[in-house]
């Protein structure tokens, strides 16, 4: 697969505006993942950073089950209940983890009043290709 980053400008730093993929074999659409255990129990109440990292771990688990990794992410949408808290406590951790795989996926960061459960603060959905 060939991945070409498309950036007509440099804003915002650390985020690619587009990723063109060619010659790929598979696309995987990963449902929104949250800070839950394998049994579906909520984890890390009130901790935006820990919830973000566990949600990303859960994304990684889905990718792994499909024979993929975080390196294969081509789009990521992140939904949070508090955008300011996300930037203050979790945004850097998410970016650092993705940087380990040289991934800066285009996507959306959206603020929402509530996720599927009141104790969840972040939900991450991705599209991956290989």
N, C-alpha and C positions, 0 to 999 in steps of 0.2 A: 504494500500500500504506500502511496505517496501522499504526504501531508504537506500542504503549502499554507503558510500563514499569510493572511491578507490584512494589512494594516495601512489604510490610506492616511492615518494621522497617528500621533503618539499618545493621545489621550484615550482612555485613562491608562496610566502606567501599570504594567503588570497584567494586562488583559488584552488578548488578541481580539480584534474586531471580527475576524472571520477565519475559518479553517476550511480549506478546500481539500477534500479527500478524493483520490482517484485510485483505481485499481484495487479497491477493497473487496474482501470476501464476504464479510458479515457486518451487520448493524445490530446493536443491542440497545434497546430502549429500557432503561432502568427506572422502575417506579420510585417515587419519592421515598427516601430512606431517612429514618429518624434515630434518635437515641433510645433504642430498644434492644433488649437481650434477644438471643435466638428464640426464646419462648414468647417474645412479644411484650415483655414487661418494660415499662419506662425506666430509664436510668438517668442519673445526674440531675435531679430536679433543681431548677434555678441556676444551673451552671452552663452558660452559653458556650464557653470554650470546650468543656468536656462533652457536651451534647453534640457540638459541631464535629469534633474528632471521632466520636463514636458513630455518628451518621455517615461520615466518610469511610470509616472502617466497614460499615454495613454495605456501602456502595462497593467497596473493594471486594467484599465477600461474594456479592452477586457477580461481579466481573470475573472473579477467580473461578466460580462455578461454571462460567461460560468459557473458560480458557483464555481470559483476557486479564488486563491489569489497569491500574489508574493511568498508565501511559497511553491507553487506547481511548481515553475520553476526548470527544470532539465538541461537546456542548454540555454545560452545567447550569442548571437553574437552582438557586438557593432561596428558600422562603424562610423568613425569620419573623418573630413576633416583636422584635425591637432592633431596628437597623443600627441605631447608635451603639447599643450594647454589643452587637455583632462586630462592628468596626473596632470598638474598644477592647474587646476580650477574645475574639475568635477569628477575625478576618486574616490576621497575620499567620495564625496556625494553619488555617486552610491553605493559604497561598504557599507557605513553606512546604507543606506536605506534597502539594501538587508540583512544586518546583523540583522536588526529588526525582520526578518523572519527566521534567521539562515540559510540563503541561500548563497552559494558561488559557483555558477554554473560554470561548465566547459564551455568553449566557445572560441571565437576569438575576439580580439580587432584588427581591421584593419584600416589602413589609406587609404583614397581614395581622389582623387582630387576634387570630387564633388558628392553631393547626388542629389536627384530628382529635387530639387530647389536650386538655388545658395545661398539662405539665410539660408539654413539648414546646421547645423554643425554636427549633430549626429543622428544616426538611430539605434534603438535597436529592435532585433528580438529574440523571445524566443520559446522554447518548454516547455510545462508544462504537468504534469501528476498527476493524483490523483487515 
